[in-house]
Amino acid sequence: MGLGKAAVRWPASGTNVIELEALGASATGEVDGAAVAINSSGVIVGNVRKYDGAGQFLADSPVRWDALGQLTELDHPGGLATVDGVNAA
């Protein structure tokens, strides 16, 4: 696990925590993210800090992790955006 506050999930069949992918890390290796909601299909939405390859902060971004943990940054034209829920399907 990395440094900072990472978004995580626990599988239904176990107790081992799984750290969800982030959008880069700070120059000191820290990530900052939060899983906010999960639906019955295992899709998770949340918010993470986005960093460039040099570790410079770029933006707070809304994201989606599919049931396999693959990360997708959600489009957020016009700047700051957050998510606070996900539909049932």
C-alpha positions in Angstrom: 0.0 0.0 0.0 1.1 3.5 -0.7 1.2 6.6 1.5 -1.7 8.9 2.1 -5.4 8.2 2.0 -6.2 5.6 -0.7 -9.6 4.4 -1.8 -10.1 0.7 -0.9 -12.6 -2.1 -1.1 -13.1 -5.4 0.7 -14.2 -8.3 -1.4 -17.5 -10.0 -0.4 -15.7 -13.3 0.1 -12.8 -12.1 2.3 -11.4 -9.7 4.8 -8.2 -8.6 2.9 -8.4 -4.9 1.9 -7.7 -4.1 -1.8 -6.2 -0.6 -2.6 -7.9 0.9 -5.6 -5.9 2.5 -8.4 -5.2 6.3 -8.2 -4.4 9.0 -10.7 -0.7 9.2 -9.9 1.0 10.2 -6.7 2.6 13.3 -5.2 6.4 13.8 -5.4 6.6 12.2 -1.9 4.6 9.1 -3.1 1.3 10.1 -1.4 -2.1 9.4 -2.9 -5.4 10.9 -1.9 -8.7 9.3 -2.7 -12.0 8.1 -1.4 -14.4 5.5 -2.6 -17.9 7.0 -2.0 -20.5 4.5 -3.2 -20.7 1.0 -4.6 -23.6 -0.7 -6.5 -24.7 -4.3 -6.6 -22.6 -4.9 -9.8 -19.5 -3.9 -7.9 -19.0 -0.6 -9.6 -17.5 2.0 -7.2 -17.4 5.8 -7.6 -15.3 8.2 -5.7 -12.9 11.1 -5.9 -9.1 11.2 -6.2 -6.4 13.7 -6.5 -4.7 13.7 -9.9 -0.9 14.2 -10.2 1.4 14.4 -13.2 4.5 12.2 -13.8 6.6 14.6 -11.7 4.2 14.4 -8.7 2.7 17.9 -9.2 -1.0 18.2 -8.2 -3.3 18.8 -11.2 -6.9 18.5 -10.0 -9.4 16.7 -7.8 -11.2 14.3 -10.1 -14.3 12.2 -10.0 -13.6 8.5 -10.9 -15.2 5.1 -11.4 -13.7 1.7 -10.7 -15.4 -1.2 -12.4 -15.9 -4.5 -10.7 -12.4 -5.6 -11.5 -10.9 -2.4 -10.1 -10.1 -0.7 -13.4 -10.1 3.1 -13.0 -11.8 5.5 -15.3 -11.5 9.3 -14.8 -15.0 10.8 -15.3 -15.3 13.8 -17.5 -15.7 17.0 -15.5 -15.7 20.1 -17.8 -15.4 23.4 -16.2 -13.2 22.4 -13.2 -14.1 21.0 -9.8 -16.5 18.1 -9.7 -17.2 15.3 -7.2 -19.4 12.3 -7.1 -21.6 11.2 -4.2 -23.5 8.2 -5.5 -23.9 5.5 -8.2 -27.0 4.0 -9.7 -28.1 0.4 -9.1 -27.0 -1.1 -12.4 
